[in-house]
């Protein structure tokens, strides 16, 4: 009898403590949240402080729940992120709703803030790249790495790597036809040639091949790779061209291999197969992976659709697609989108524009790691041109296109659960 009374009293005390405990609930739906982008930064900051956080997949736009502290509340207020403090009992009700078998949602525990690196050359400003732009706006810390760090094995220090809008093929972005007489183009060429010589390579293309192979090792070992625009297809093309020379005279001083196309090894890259490389040095394109020259889509109807996945059975793509809308404004880049005909069979399409038969947002696994490719240059600048002013994200704090980037940033923080069968 005494044991039963003691157990009952213990339960009452536990419940009273739980009732006093609280969560900071950060909704991520379109109606409630006014700064989706900085909400990711709040969650990242909480993890840095060792504070527990949950990601509520598909609940009010992929909301976050964080153990209540004055520091996080103050941060929300300063950064303009909408939130409410709820009791643990209230939060338990939300969790029960999310975990209901009839609700397409899940609760993902976020454990540790990923250490983030951005592959980018010295001198690039945050607004030169959508990822560094949004990381800076969201106040998520990152470090810059480039060829020296990659070749010296420094990627082992990081969990997540973004590839700046790089041309890994050694063709300087195929800008030669239009910009070869400009100072910035000539300086870029000199810097890359000096970097190649420093590491013992005769050509920039050889240097970049060594770099992409190191990055692939990073992924294979469990790293998370995210790339946009030309860093996507030029990365894969470079891996596939390991046995040939695809650079013409303007880029490396000698002619390309006349049999280059036949010597491509499509087993090397992550995402693409059976594509045709561009052999014209005047063409502002690397290959027919990119759908830019085939799509013929007017700006006012240029949207792509995110796929809806089962959160309980496919939590990875569900995390990567979290948003307050499934319809995303299209935006162009040197590599705008990916022709579905050249995707490998194991590539997961997470967002597409069916009228043009193109994928905009794709994902896959390699070894112990994963990669995501996102077409286009800047989600809030439809057709970014060299010299255009930077995007001011304070004017776009609810951007669903930029949210996709930040989903990838938080993804490595998630506690991994075995896939349900």
Secondary structure, DSSP 8 states (H G I E B T S, - for coil): -HHHHHHHHHHHHHHHHHHH-EEEEE--STTT-S-HHHHHHHHHHHHHTT--EEEEETSTTTEEEEE--HHHHHHHHHHT---EEEEHHHHHHHHHHHHSTTS--EEEEE-S---EEEE--TT--GGGSHHHHHHHHHT---EEE-HHHHHTTGGGG-SEEEE-S--TTSSGGG-HHHHTTSHHHHHHHHHHHHHHHHTT-SSHHHHHHHHHHHHHHHHHTT-EEEEETHHHHHHHHHHHTTTS----HHHHSS---TTHHHH--TTSSSSB-S--B---TTSS-SBSSB-HHHH---GGG-EEEE----TTT-HHHHHHT--S-SEEE----SS--EEGGGB-TT-EEEEEEGGGTEEEEEEEEETTEEEEEE-SS-TT-TT--TT-----GGG-TT-HHHHHHHHHHHHTTB-------
